[in-house]
Amino acid sequence: MTAVTDAPALAARAADAGRPRVGHIDFLNCLPLYWGLARTGSLLDLDLRRDSPERLSDALVAGELDISAISVMEYLRHAEDLVVLPDIAVGADGPVMSCLLLSKVPLDQLDGVPLACTTTSRTTVRLAELLLSEKIGVRPEYFSCPPDLPTMMAGAPAAVVIGDAALRASLLQADTFGFQVYDLAEMWREWTGLPFVFAVFAARREFVAEHAALVREVHAGFLASRALFLDEIDVVCHKAARWAEFDADTLKRYYLSALDFDLGDRQLAGLREFARRVGGSAAGFPADPGIHLLDTERAG
Ligand SMILES: C=C(O[C@@H]1C=C(C(=O)O)C=C[C@H]1O)C(=O)O
């Protein structure tokens, strides 16, 4: 794994350049952060890469980024190399609206049936597999597919989708394709009573060791951005509705009632419960992984 071995050198180079390399999920779910970073001017202090979650996850693990959102499955696999930023995440404590299982047949009929999984997700696809095997008692034939709904549904009666593609599928395309929509965060909540965390924000451990104050600054910038977004939510949703496919009320519902951007004790309990249920040698991480949180008071 050359990329991982080179990571400290890459991190040192980035810090020399003065701006940390930060990964940002290019979905509507992370618009709150982007809005705030742009409004406060913090955006100019970051070397920001906007990309889909699976690519950002790989880039953080490879040391091509210093701080990034990372899909929880990838975080758990590389928890030893990463430090989690507290109080911020992408999750839900009930229906999330954008991490969905779509199916043309009842879920208990999915045994042995092809099920298309979006290539953009590492966590939601694992959550779907967990719920289907443990809660519903079926084992479909999972295959990866780019997040294009016609292609996914041409090859299978069911699909797992996330992000904007999932919002589009449930809000705009369900009638055309004739599937039922199952919200995976809602199913998790009913099953466990806990919130679900899909992505955390993490910094590479050696980057924190060398640039703790900078990481704390970026973290504070994220929290301030989210707060500013919430103050200005009506304006943001009206502006975003001009170019997004969804109206302002739908966006506001997504940000205020569906997504949960916190990472506190309850969310960490949800994350640990997920690790307990899916961890083991096949997953590539233990059922009880150590979660290192950034010390926001002193050096990280
Ligand atoms: C809520 C969401 O959370 C996401 C789900 C992810 C995954 O399944 O791997 C990764 C990052 C997040 O974007 C979403 O994409 O809609």
The ligand as a Tripos MOL2 file, in Angstrom:
@<TRIPOS>MOLECULE
LIG
   16    16     1     0     0
SMALL
NO_CHARGES

@<TRIPOS>ATOM
      1 C1        -27.2590   10.6160    4.3660 C.2       1 LIG1
      2 C2        -26.3580   10.2220    3.4830 C.2       1 LIG1
      3 O1        -25.1850    9.7690    4.0170 O.3       1 LIG1
      4 C3        -24.1300    9.2270    3.2680 C.3       1 LIG1
      5 C4        -24.0120    7.8460    3.1090 C.2       1 LIG1
      6 C5        -22.7960    7.2640    2.8720 C.2       1 LIG1
      7 C6        -22.6770    5.7870    2.5980 C.2       1 LIG1
      8 O2        -23.7120    5.1060    2.5170 O.co2     1 LIG1
      9 O3        -21.5500    5.2780    2.4600 O.co2     1 LIG1
     10 C7        -21.6190    8.0680    2.8470 C.2       1 LIG1
     11 C8        -21.6820    9.3990    3.0340 C.2       1 LIG1
     12 C9        -22.9510   10.1220    3.2120 C.3       1 LIG1
     13 O4        -23.1840   10.9400    2.0810 O.3       1 LIG1
     14 C10       -26.5970   10.2850    2.0210 C.2       1 LIG1
     15 O5        -25.6840   10.1460    1.2040 O.co2     1 LIG1
     16 O6        -27.7470   10.5280    1.6420 O.co2     1 LIG1
@<TRIPOS>BOND
     1     1     2 2
     2     2     3 1
     3     2    14 1
     4     3     4 1
     5     4     5 1
     6     4    12 1
     7     5     6 2
     8     6     7 1
     9     6    10 1
    10     7     8 2
    11     7     9 1
    12    10    11 2
    13    11    12 1
    14    12    13 1
    15    14    15 2
    16    14    16 1
@<TRIPOS>SUBSTRUCTURE
     1 LIG1         1 GROUP 0 **** ****
